[in-house]
Amino acid sequence: MNYTKQAPHFFCILIYVCILFAGCTNETPESKPSSPGETPHLSTRASTGCKACHPFTMDPSHNFSCSTCHNGDAASFDKTTAHKTAIARPGHPDFMADVCGGCHEKMVKDVQQSLHFTLRKEINTVRKAFGATAELTGPSQISEENFPTTPLALVDDLLRRRCLRCHLYYPGDSYGAVVHGTGCAACHLDYQEGRLSSHRFLAKPSDKQCLSCHYSNFVGADYYGKFEQDFNWEYWTPFSAGEEQDRPYGVGRHSLRPDIHQLNGLNCIDCHSGPALKANPAAKITCAFCHLWKQQKDGTPQLANLSLENNALVLTTKLTNRKIKVPQLQHPAHTQYADTVACQVCHAQWSFADKGTHLFRQDNTDYDRWEALTRQGSSEVEFQLEASLFQENNETAAVMTDKFSGQTKIGIWLKGYGLRRWEEIETCRDAAGILQVCRSLHNLHLTYVNGDGDLLFDSIGMSNETPGKIPYVPHTTGKAGPFFQNRIQQINSRQR
C-alpha cells in the first residue's frame, strides 16, 4: 500500500472527527435560572449538543435547554437517540398546553377559545349552508370523509383538505411569505423565504406574521392595497402587461391604494391587540374607539396604546413607538349617519368582490382542462398540476393531504372563480338595519368526480337560507371625498 497517497485522506478524516466532537459537547448544567421568573420545572442544562447542528440564537426569556421545549436527549451524540422523543413543533395545538402552558397558562387557554384557534364562525357558516344541524366547536371535530356520499360529507372533506390551510394546526403552503409556525409559533416566530429565520420569540408580532394567513383576497391583504389576480395570465382582470412577477403568496397581486392607517405607520397590532385577538367575538374594535373618544361618556381612551397629551388623543405605535395624533370627527355627516351607516360605506376606497367560488374535487388525473388555471393559491395543488401537465413521465395519483391529520388521501381539490373585481363597493344592511359594506364570501359551488370519471355532485350550491351577501369591514380606509352623500343616496335608491 502506498501510505504517502493515503495520508492526506487520513488527516482529512481526523480533522473532521475533531471538529465534530468539538461542536457536539455537553456542558455542565448551569446552577442559576436562565431568565427572571423561570418556573421550577424548566431545565437549565445548556444544549450545546443540539446547537452544534441547530445554531439558533435564543432570546433572553427563553435561553434554556432545547430539550425543555423540544424534549429529546440533548446529551446524546447519536442523531437517532437525540431525536427519538423529540417534538419538532412544541407550539403545535397538540403540545402547546403542556409545553407553552407551563409558563403561559392563561395565554394558552385564551388562545384555545379564540376564533383564530377554533375557526368556528367559518366552519359552522359553511357546514350549515350544506345541511349541518349541529354546530362544531373547532376544526378537530370536522369528520374525515375519504369518499363523500352527501353534500355535508363533501364539505367536510373540502374544509379539512383545501379551505382551512390557514389555521394553527398547519404550517401553511410552501410559498415564501406564507410558511409560518403552528400554534403559538404562528404569531411568535419569524420565517423568511419559507424557513425559520430565528428562535427569538416575538412578544409583538409584526404585520408579516399576520399576512402569512391574512393574504389572498381577505382582510389584511387589502390593508396593504393588494388584490389577488386570477389564477393564470390569460384571465388577469384587469390585464397586467410585462414579465411575470414574483409570487410570494402563491398568486400574483394587483397593487391598489393601501389603507390610510397603513400609510401613516400603524401595524395590525396597534388596533388588534393580543387580548382582543384572544377574546370572544363581542370584543370588537370600532372606529369610535379613536376617532370619537371625546363623545364617549367618560372620555377615557379604550386602547392601551392611546393616551391624552395636551388634551389631544395620541396613539403610540407598538413596534416603533411612534406617536401619532388621532384626528377627531367633526363633519356633520358623522352625526347625521352615525346610527344608520357604517364608517366604511363612505370611507372604504375599494373592497373585495369575488363572486361564484367553484370548488371541484377530482379523484383522477384528467387535468387537461386545468392547463390555464395551474395557479391555484395552493402550492400542493399547483405543483401537482404542473408536474402532471408539463413534465414528462411525472404523472402522479390525484392526492392531497389532510391539513389536520397530515395523511395523504385520494382526491385533489381544484378551484376557480366566476368573477373577481373591486370596481364597485357593494352594500347590504346588517341584522340591526345598519348599512354596511358587504361581499358574497360564502357563494360556494361544489363538484365531485370520482376515480372512474363519474360525476357524483354537479355544482351543488348553498342553501337558500344562506345570506347572498355578508357585512364585512374592508381595511381600505381613506377620505370620504366631497360626493359621499351621492354614494349613500345611490345605495338607498338601489335598495328600495
C-alpha positions as CSV (number, residue, x, y, z in Angstrom):
1,M,0.0,0.0,0.0
2,N,1.2,3.5,-0.8
3,Y,1.0,5.3,2.6
4,T,2.1,8.6,1.0
5,K,-1.0,8.8,-1.1
6,Q,-3.3,7.7,1.7
7,A,-2.0,10.2,4.3
8,P,-4.0,13.2,3.1
9,H,-7.2,11.3,3.3
10,F,-6.4,10.1,6.7
11,F,-5.6,13.5,8.1
12,C,-8.8,15.0,6.5
13,I,-10.9,12.4,8.3
14,L,-9.0,13.0,11.6
15,I,-9.6,16.8,11.3
16,Y,-13.3,16.2,10.6
17,V,-13.7,14.0,13.6
18,C,-12.0,16.6,15.9
19,I,-14.3,19.3,14.6
20,L,-17.4,17.2,15.1
21,F,-16.6,16.3,18.7
22,A,-15.6,19.9,19.5
23,G,-19.0,21.1,18.4
24,C,-21.1,18.3,19.9
25,T,-20.3,18.7,23.6
26,N,-22.5,18.6,26.7
27,E,-21.6,21.4,29.0
28,T,-22.1,21.2,32.8
29,P,-25.6,22.3,33.9
30,E,-25.8,25.9,35.0
31,S,-26.8,26.5,38.6
32,K,-28.7,29.7,38.2
33,P,-32.0,30.4,36.3
34,S,-31.6,31.4,32.7
35,S,-34.2,34.1,32.9
36,P,-36.2,36.1,35.5
37,G,-39.4,34.4,36.6
38,E,-38.4,31.0,35.2
39,T,-40.6,28.2,36.8
40,P,-39.0,25.3,38.7
41,H,-40.0,22.7,36.0
42,L,-37.7,24.2,33.4
43,S,-34.3,22.5,32.9
44,T,-31.3,24.8,32.9
45,R,-28.9,22.4,31.2
46,A,-27.1,24.1,28.3
47,S,-27.9,22.4,24.9
48,T,-24.6,22.8,23.1
49,G,-25.1,19.4,21.6
50,C,-28.3,20.5,19.9
51,K,-27.0,23.9,18.9
52,A,-24.0,22.3,17.1
53,C,-26.4,21.2,14.4
54,H,-29.2,23.7,15.1
55,P,-27.3,27.0,15.6
56,F,-30.3,29.2,16.6
57,T,-29.9,32.1,18.9
58,M,-32.5,32.3,21.7
59,D,-34.0,35.4,23.2
60,P,-33.2,36.1,26.9
61,S,-36.6,35.0,28.1
62,H,-36.2,31.5,26.5
63,N,-32.5,30.9,26.9
64,F,-32.7,27.4,28.4
65,S,-32.1,23.9,27.2
66,C,-33.6,23.0,23.8
67,S,-35.0,19.8,25.4
68,T,-37.1,21.9,27.7
69,C,-39.5,22.5,24.9
70,H,-38.4,20.1,22.2
71,N,-37.9,17.1,24.5
72,G,-35.4,14.6,23.1
73,D,-31.9,13.8,24.5
74,A,-29.7,16.9,24.3
75,A,-26.7,15.0,25.8
76,S,-26.6,12.3,23.1
77,F,-24.1,12.4,20.3
78,D,-26.3,9.9,18.2
79,K,-28.8,11.6,16.0
80,T,-31.4,8.8,16.3
81,T,-31.2,8.7,20.1
82,A,-31.2,12.5,20.4
83,H,-34.3,12.8,18.3
84,K,-36.2,9.7,19.5
85,T,-38.6,11.5,21.7
86,A,-38.1,15.0,20.2
87,I,-41.1,17.3,19.4
88,A,-40.4,19.2,16.2
89,R,-43.2,21.7,16.8
90,P,-43.8,22.2,20.5
91,G,-46.1,25.2,19.9
92,H,-48.5,23.0,17.9
93,P,-52.0,22.8,19.3
94,D,-51.3,19.2,20.3
95,F,-48.5,20.2,22.6
96,M,-49.0,23.9,23.4
97,A,-50.9,23.4,26.6
98,D,-48.1,21.2,28.1
99,V,-45.1,23.0,26.6
100,C,-46.0,26.7,26.4
101,G,-48.7,26.5,29.1
102,G,-46.2,25.7,31.7
103,C,-45.2,29.4,31.8
104,H,-48.1,31.0,29.8
105,E,-51.1,29.1,31.1
106,K,-53.6,31.9,30.8
107,M,-52.5,33.0,27.4
108,V,-52.7,29.4,26.0
109,K,-56.2,28.9,27.5
110,D,-57.3,32.2,26.0
111,V,-55.9,31.3,22.6
112,Q,-57.7,28.0,22.6
113,Q,-61.0,29.8,22.9
114,S,-60.4,32.4,20.3
115,L,-61.7,32.5,16.7
116,H,-58.2,32.3,15.4
117,F,-57.9,28.9,17.0
118,T,-61.4,27.4,16.6
119,L,-62.4,29.0,13.3
120,R,-65.9,28.1,14.4
121,K,-67.5,31.0,12.6
122,E,-66.2,30.0,9.2
123,I,-66.7,26.3,9.8
124,N,-70.3,26.5,11.0
125,T,-71.4,29.0,8.4
126,V,-70.3,26.8,5.6
127,R,-71.4,23.5,7.1
128,K,-74.9,24.9,7.9
129,A,-75.3,26.0,4.3
130,F,-74.8,22.4,3.2
131,G,-77.1,20.7,5.7
132,A,-75.5,20.7,9.1
133,T,-77.8,21.0,12.0
134,A,-75.3,20.9,14.9
135,E,-72.5,23.4,15.5
136,L,-68.9,22.4,15.9
137,T,-66.6,24.0,18.5
138,G,-63.5,23.6,16.4
139,P,-61.7,22.2,13.4
140,S,-60.7,18.9,15.1
141,Q,-64.4,18.0,15.2
142,I,-64.8,18.0,11.4
143,S,-65.3,14.4,10.3
144,E,-62.9,12.7,8.0
145,E,-64.6,11.6,4.7
146,N,-62.5,9.6,2.2
147,F,-65.3,9.1,-0.4
148,P,-68.1,11.5,0.4
149,T,-71.7,10.5,-0.4
150,T,-73.6,13.5,0.9
151,P,-73.1,17.3,0.3
152,L,-72.2,17.7,4.0
153,A,-69.6,15.0,3.8
154,L,-68.2,16.6,0.7
155,V,-68.0,20.0,2.5
156,D,-66.2,18.4,5.5
157,D,-63.5,17.0,3.1
158,L,-63.2,20.4,1.5
159,L,-62.7,22.1,4.8
160,R,-60.1,19.6,6.1
161,R,-58.0,19.5,2.9
162,R,-58.5,22.7,0.9
163,C,-60.1,25.6,2.7
164,L,-58.7,25.6,6.2
165,R,-55.0,25.9,5.3
166,C,-54.6,29.0,7.5
167,H,-55.1,27.6,10.9
168,L,-52.9,26.9,13.9
169,Y,-52.6,23.2,13.1
170,Y,-50.9,23.7,9.7
171,P,-47.6,25.5,8.8
172,G,-49.1,26.9,5.6
173,D,-48.4,26.5,1.9
174,S,-44.8,26.3,0.7
175,Y,-44.7,29.8,-0.8
176,G,-42.1,32.2,0.6
177,A,-44.3,34.6,2.5
178,V,-46.9,32.0,3.6
179,V,-45.0,29.5,5.6
180,H,-45.4,30.0,9.3
181,G,-45.2,28.2,12.6
182,T,-48.0,26.2,14.2
183,G,-49.9,27.0,17.4
184,C,-48.1,29.7,19.4
185,A,-45.3,29.8,16.9
186,A,-47.6,31.1,14.1
187,C,-47.5,34.6,15.6
188,H,-44.4,34.5,17.8
189,L,-41.7,33.1,15.5
190,D,-40.3,34.7,12.3
191,Y,-39.9,32.9,9.0
192,Q,-38.0,34.2,6.0
193,E,-38.4,32.7,2.5
194,G,-40.2,29.7,3.9
195,R,-37.7,28.9,6.6
196,L,-37.4,29.6,10.3
197,S,-35.0,32.5,10.5
198,S,-34.6,32.9,14.2
199,H,-35.6,31.3,17.5
200,R,-36.1,34.7,19.1
201,F,-39.8,34.8,20.2
202,L,-41.7,37.9,19.2
203,A,-43.6,39.5,22.0
204,K,-45.2,41.8,19.5
205,P,-45.9,40.1,16.1
206,S,-45.3,42.2,13.0
207,D,-47.7,42.5,10.1
208,K,-45.5,39.9,8.4
209,Q,-46.8,37.2,10.8
210,C,-50.4,38.4,10.2
211,L,-50.1,38.4,6.5
212,S,-48.9,34.8,6.4
213,C,-52.5,33.9,6.9
214,H,-54.4,37.1,6.1
215,Y,-53.4,37.1,2.4
216,S,-55.3,36.3,-0.8
217,N,-58.5,38.3,-1.1
218,F,-59.1,38.6,2.7
219,V,-58.9,41.4,5.2
220,G,-55.3,42.0,5.8
221,A,-54.1,42.0,2.2
222,D,-56.3,44.9,1.5
223,Y,-54.6,46.9,4.3
224,Y,-51.6,46.9,2.0
225,G,-53.6,47.6,-1.1
226,K,-53.2,44.1,-2.6
227,F,-55.8,42.4,-4.7
228,E,-55.2,38.9,-5.9
229,Q,-55.1,38.2,-9.6
230,D,-56.9,35.4,-11.4
231,F,-55.2,32.1,-11.4
232,N,-53.3,32.5,-14.7
233,W,-52.3,35.3,-17.0
234,E,-55.0,34.6,-19.6
235,Y,-57.6,35.5,-17.0
236,W,-56.0,38.5,-15.3
237,T,-58.5,41.3,-14.9
238,P,-57.5,44.0,-15.4
239,F,-54.7,42.6,-17.6
240,S,-51.2,43.4,-16.4
241,A,-48.6,43.6,-19.1
242,G,-45.0,42.8,-18.6
243,E,-42.9,39.9,-17.2
244,E,-44.3,37.6,-14.6
245,Q,-44.0,39.0,-11.1
246,D,-42.7,37.1,-8.0
247,R,-45.4,35.2,-6.2
248,P,-44.5,35.0,-2.5
249,Y,-48.2,34.5,-1.7
250,G,-48.9,31.9,-4.4
251,V,-50.8,34.2,-6.8
252,G,-49.7,37.5,-8.3
253,R,-51.3,40.6,-6.9
254,H,-52.5,44.0,-8.2
255,S,-51.3,47.0,-6.3
256,L,-54.1,49.3,-5.2
257,R,-54.4,52.1,-2.7
258,P,-53.3,51.0,0.8
259,D,-55.3,51.9,3.9
260,I,-54.6,55.4,5.2
261,H,-53.7,53.9,8.6
262,Q,-51.0,51.7,7.0
263,L,-49.6,54.7,5.1
264,N,-49.3,56.5,8.4
265,G,-47.3,53.8,10.1
266,L,-49.9,51.7,12.0
267,N,-49.4,48.0,12.3
268,C,-52.1,45.4,12.8
269,I,-51.5,45.1,16.5
270,D,-51.9,48.8,17.1
271,C,-55.6,48.3,16.8
272,H,-55.9,44.5,17.2
273,S,-54.2,43.9,20.5
274,G,-53.3,40.5,21.9
275,P,-56.2,40.4,24.4
276,A,-58.6,41.5,21.8
277,L,-57.5,38.8,19.4
278,K,-57.9,36.1,22.1
279,A,-61.2,37.4,23.4
280,N,-64.7,36.4,22.4
281,P,-66.3,38.0,19.2
282,A,-68.2,40.6,21.3
283,A,-64.9,42.4,22.0
284,K,-65.0,44.3,18.7
285,I,-62.7,47.2,17.8
286,T,-64.5,50.1,16.2
287,C,-63.5,53.4,14.6
288,A,-65.2,55.2,17.5
289,F,-62.5,54.0,20.0
290,C,-60.1,56.5,18.5
291,H,-62.0,59.0,16.4
292,L,-65.0,59.7,18.7
293,W,-63.3,59.4,22.1
294,K,-64.5,62.9,23.0
295,Q,-68.1,61.8,22.7
296,Q,-67.7,58.9,25.0
297,K,-69.3,59.1,28.4
298,D,-66.1,59.3,30.5
299,G,-63.7,60.3,27.7
300,T,-61.3,57.5,28.6
301,P,-59.2,56.1,25.8
302,Q,-60.2,52.4,25.2
303,L,-57.0,51.1,23.8
304,A,-53.9,50.6,25.9
305,N,-51.6,52.4,23.4
306,L,-53.9,55.5,23.4
307,S,-53.1,58.5,25.7
308,L,-54.0,62.1,26.3
309,E,-51.3,64.7,25.7
310,N,-52.2,68.4,25.8
311,N,-55.9,67.5,25.6
312,A,-55.3,65.6,22.3
313,L,-55.6,61.9,21.8
314,V,-52.3,60.3,20.8
315,L,-51.6,56.7,19.6
316,T,-48.2,55.2,20.2
317,T,-47.3,52.5,17.7
318,K,-46.3,49.3,19.4
319,L,-43.5,48.3,17.1
320,T,-41.8,51.7,16.6
321,N,-43.0,53.8,19.5
322,R,-44.0,56.5,17.0
323,K,-46.6,59.0,18.4
324,I,-49.5,59.8,16.1
325,K,-52.1,62.4,16.8
326,V,-55.6,61.0,16.3
327,P,-58.0,63.3,14.4
328,Q,-61.5,63.7,15.8
329,L,-64.5,63.5,13.6
330,Q,-66.1,67.0,13.1
331,H,-68.0,66.8,9.9
332,P,-71.8,67.0,10.5
333,A,-72.3,63.8,8.3
334,H,-70.9,61.7,11.2
335,T,-73.7,62.8,13.4
336,Q,-76.3,62.6,10.7
337,Y,-75.5,59.0,9.7
338,A,-73.9,57.7,12.9
339,D,-76.8,55.3,13.7
340,T,-77.6,54.2,10.1
341,V,-74.4,53.9,8.0
342,A,-71.2,52.1,8.9
343,C,-68.0,54.2,8.5
344,Q,-66.5,52.2,5.6
345,V,-69.6,52.8,3.4
346,C,-68.2,56.2,2.9
347,H,-64.5,55.7,3.7
348,A,-63.6,52.4,2.0
349,Q,-61.7,53.2,-1.1
350,W,-62.4,49.7,-2.6
351,S,-63.5,46.3,-1.5
352,F,-63.1,42.6,-2.4
353,A,-65.9,41.4,-4.7
354,D,-65.1,37.8,-5.7
355,K,-68.3,36.1,-6.8
356,G,-69.1,32.5,-7.5
357,T,-66.3,30.3,-5.9
358,H,-66.3,26.9,-7.6
359,L,-64.5,24.0,-5.9
360,F,-64.0,20.8,-7.8
361,R,-62.9,17.5,-6.2
362,Q,-61.3,15.2,-8.7
363,D,-60.1,11.7,-8.0
364,N,-58.5,11.0,-11.4
365,T,-55.6,12.7,-13.2
366,D,-57.5,14.1,-16.2
367,Y,-56.0,17.6,-15.7
368,D,-56.1,18.9,-19.3
369,R,-58.9,21.3,-18.7
370,W,-56.9,22.9,-15.9
371,E,-53.9,23.8,-18.0
372,A,-54.7,27.5,-17.9
373,L,-55.5,27.5,-14.2
374,T,-52.5,25.9,-12.6
375,R,-52.0,28.8,-10.1
376,Q,-54.5,27.7,-7.5
377,G,-53.4,29.6,-4.5
378,S,-52.4,26.2,-3.1
379,S,-48.8,25.1,-3.6
380,E,-49.8,21.5,-3.2
381,V,-52.3,21.7,-6.0
382,E,-50.2,23.9,-8.2
383,F,-47.1,21.7,-8.0
384,Q,-49.1,18.6,-8.7
385,L,-50.9,20.1,-11.7
386,E,-47.7,21.5,-13.3
387,A,-45.8,18.2,-12.7
388,S,-48.5,16.2,-14.5
389,L,-49.2,18.7,-17.3
390,F,-45.7,20.0,-18.2
391,Q,-43.2,17.4,-17.1
392,E,-42.7,14.2,-19.0
393,N,-43.3,10.9,-17.2
394,N,-44.2,12.6,-14.0
395,E,-47.9,11.9,-13.7
396,T,-48.9,11.0,-10.1
397,A,-52.1,10.0,-8.5
398,A,-54.6,12.8,-7.6
399,V,-53.9,13.2,-3.9
400,M,-54.0,15.9,-1.3
401,T,-53.1,16.0,2.4
402,D,-55.5,16.3,5.3
403,K,-54.3,19.6,7.0
404,F,-55.1,18.3,10.5
405,S,-54.0,14.6,10.4
406,G,-51.2,15.1,7.9
407,Q,-52.4,12.0,6.0
408,T,-52.3,11.9,2.2
409,K,-55.7,10.9,0.7
410,I,-57.1,10.3,-2.7
411,G,-58.7,13.3,-4.4
412,I,-57.5,16.8,-5.2
413,W,-59.5,20.0,-4.7
414,L,-59.3,22.5,-7.6
415,K,-60.6,26.0,-7.6
416,G,-61.9,28.7,-9.8
417,Y,-64.0,32.0,-9.7
418,G,-66.9,33.2,-11.6
419,L,-65.8,36.8,-11.2
420,R,-63.0,38.8,-9.4
421,R,-63.5,42.5,-9.1
422,W,-63.1,45.6,-6.9
423,E,-64.7,48.1,-9.2
424,E,-67.8,48.9,-7.1
425,I,-68.3,48.7,-3.4
426,E,-71.3,46.5,-2.6
427,T,-73.5,47.2,0.4
428,C,-76.3,45.5,2.4
429,R,-78.0,46.0,5.8
430,D,-77.0,44.0,8.8
431,A,-79.3,42.5,11.4
432,A,-79.6,45.9,13.1
433,G,-80.5,47.6,9.8
434,I,-77.2,49.5,9.5
435,L,-75.9,50.0,6.0
436,Q,-72.6,48.0,5.7
437,V,-70.0,47.2,3.0
438,C,-70.7,43.6,2.1
439,R,-69.3,40.8,0.0
440,S,-70.5,37.3,-1.2
441,L,-67.8,35.4,0.6
442,H,-69.6,32.2,1.0
443,N,-71.1,31.8,-2.5
444,L,-69.7,28.2,-3.0
445,H,-70.5,25.7,-5.7
446,L,-69.1,22.1,-5.2
447,T,-68.5,19.4,-7.8
448,Y,-67.2,15.9,-7.3
449,V,-65.8,13.4,-10.0
450,N,-64.6,10.1,-8.7
451,G,-61.7,8.0,-10.0
452,D,-63.8,6.4,-12.7
453,G,-64.8,9.7,-14.1
454,D,-68.4,9.5,-12.7
455,L,-70.0,12.9,-11.8
456,L,-71.3,12.4,-8.3
457,F,-72.1,16.0,-7.5
458,D,-72.6,18.7,-10.1
459,S,-72.0,22.3,-8.9
460,I,-74.2,22.0,-5.9
461,G,-74.8,25.3,-4.3
462,M,-75.5,26.5,-0.8
463,S,-79.0,26.5,0.8
464,N,-81.4,29.4,0.1
465,E,-81.2,30.3,3.7
466,T,-77.5,31.3,3.4
467,P,-77.2,35.1,3.0
468,G,-76.2,36.2,-0.5
469,K,-74.1,38.9,1.0
470,I,-72.5,39.3,4.4
471,P,-71.2,42.5,6.0
472,Y,-67.5,42.9,6.4
473,V,-65.1,45.8,7.2
474,P,-62.7,46.4,4.3
475,H,-59.3,47.7,5.5
476,T,-59.0,50.3,2.7
477,T,-59.8,53.4,4.6
478,G,-59.4,56.9,3.0
479,K,-61.0,60.2,2.8
480,A,-64.7,60.1,2.0
481,G,-64.4,62.8,-0.6
482,P,-66.9,65.5,-1.5
483,F,-69.5,63.2,-3.0
484,F,-70.1,60.8,-0.1
485,Q,-73.8,61.8,0.1
486,N,-74.2,60.8,-3.5
487,R,-72.9,57.4,-2.7
488,I,-75.4,56.9,0.1
489,Q,-78.3,58.3,-1.9
490,Q,-77.4,56.0,-4.8
491,I,-77.2,53.0,-2.5
492,N,-80.5,53.8,-0.9
493,S,-82.3,54.2,-4.2
494,R,-81.0,50.9,-5.5
495,Q,-82.2,49.1,-2.3
496,R,-85.8,50.4,-2.4
